Amino acid sequence: MSVTSFTVTPGKRTVPVTALPADITLPVPAEITDDELAEIGTILSRWRSINMSAYKDKCMKRRIAIHMRATRCLDAAEYCNLLRQSPQELDQLQKTLTIHVSQFFRNPSMFVKLRDDVLPGLFSTCEKNGAGKVRFWCLGCAGGEEPFSLAILLREHFSRELRKVQTIIHGTDIDAETIRAAQQAEYIEERLKEVPADLKDRYFRQNGTRFRLVPELRQMVTFLQGDITRTTEFVPSDLVVCRNTLIYFTRPDQEKILHGVADILPAGGILVLGKSETLTGDVRRRFESICPVERIYRRI
Ligand SMILES: C[S@@+](CC[C@H](N)C(=O)[O-])C[C@H]1O[C@@H](n2cnc3c(N)ncnc32)[C@H](O)[C@@H]1O
């Protein structure tokens, strides 16, 4: 996204968009220009403290266009006016721009790899060096499915280690409502489709059409609101999971975020990326790949 130089002309189109009759067929809104995108970014940054300039322009424009059509705005200027007047539309847009889709044990083979080849080493290093704790951090954790999957994995396969070593799991996401949902830990069945039946019985309680995680598991994860682009706020960790979030950012911002992660991992610390993500640029020299298929890297 380029720097902001665009000014909306108030009064250019004075009809409140929400007042347009639903049966009027409107022309397809014009393409969003870079300046218009910058203006929308300025509004989001002012009212929601989100730094949209780090996200990929094409992706953002596509999603904003969907909102312009849904709100029956004819052009970006009208949509900017709507955003200024409607906190609800700001919330809706923020939600769309920061997609929250996740599931328990998403890409199950990655969790198998962690269980068999990564976590045993992490715990034994911790026991050997007397650190007394292992810290996990899921960045862009959506509704908590990912950190809770880790918690289930630890409960199921590392109970001896959990008794000896303090385990800290943090989940952070930029979206406050998503974080509140994660704290509730109640899910539609769709989110649990990769959870084996015995684990579902053991760790979830059905309440109508929803499934709530049992309190012992809920207590294992602390959720906080946090912006992945604010690398100075990153928390020291031994294993960082950052899957399917980097993909929305420009390459320079991906690199900046990954340097931030490298800064808080100790030598031997682990980074897990999403299946379609990879280390970019100079930050590659700070990691070695330990499983290219599952995108698991070790801090050098
Ligand atoms: C597609 S979800 C990925 C969820 C999970 N990591 C997974 O792979 O299933 C992307 C998440 O990144 C979050 N996100 C987007 N921009 C962010 C930012 N700047 N800082 C922190 N989280 C962000 C979104 O709110 C969303 O919950």
The ligand as an ORCA input file, in Angstrom:
! r2SCAN-3c Opt
* xyz 0 1
  C      -6.134    -17.707      8.573
  S      -5.984    -17.352     10.291
  C      -4.784    -18.545     10.759
  C      -5.176    -19.234     12.039
  C      -4.225    -20.347     12.471
  N      -2.884    -19.875     12.644
  C      -4.260    -21.485     11.485
  O      -3.321    -21.667     10.711
  O      -5.243    -22.216     11.477
  C      -5.069    -15.837     10.285
  C      -5.162    -15.118     11.597
  O      -4.194    -14.088     11.598
  C      -4.738    -12.996     12.287
  N      -4.035    -11.771     11.906
  C      -4.133    -11.058     10.777
  N      -3.363     -9.965     10.834
  C      -2.736    -10.006     12.036
  C      -1.799     -9.157     12.675
  N      -1.361     -8.058     12.098
  N      -1.379     -9.510     13.919
  C      -1.826    -10.644     14.516
  N      -2.726    -11.469     13.956
  C      -3.175    -11.167     12.729
  C      -6.194    -12.974     11.860
  O      -6.985    -12.219     12.750
  C      -6.517    -14.456     11.822
  O      -7.095    -14.901     13.020
*
